[in-house]
Amino acid sequence: MASGNDMKAAAKTYDGFISLLKWSVPIVALITLVVVVLIAT
């Protein structure tokens, strides 16, 4: 069973993951767009 301390650690990990996701999704989308444009031309 998870203690309160484990929940704090899990929440911190989750926050870090969401923060990383906020930055990585637009970057991946931009790279994809560039590749698509290069292929199309």
BELQUI-V901282 format. One record per helix or strand of 3 or more residues. SS is the DSSP state (alpha for helix, beta for strand). FROM is the first residue (numbers start at 1). TO is the last residue. If there is no record, write none. Layout:
BEGIN
((SS;FROM;TO) (SS;FROM;TO))
END
This chain:
BEGIN
((alpha;4;40))
END
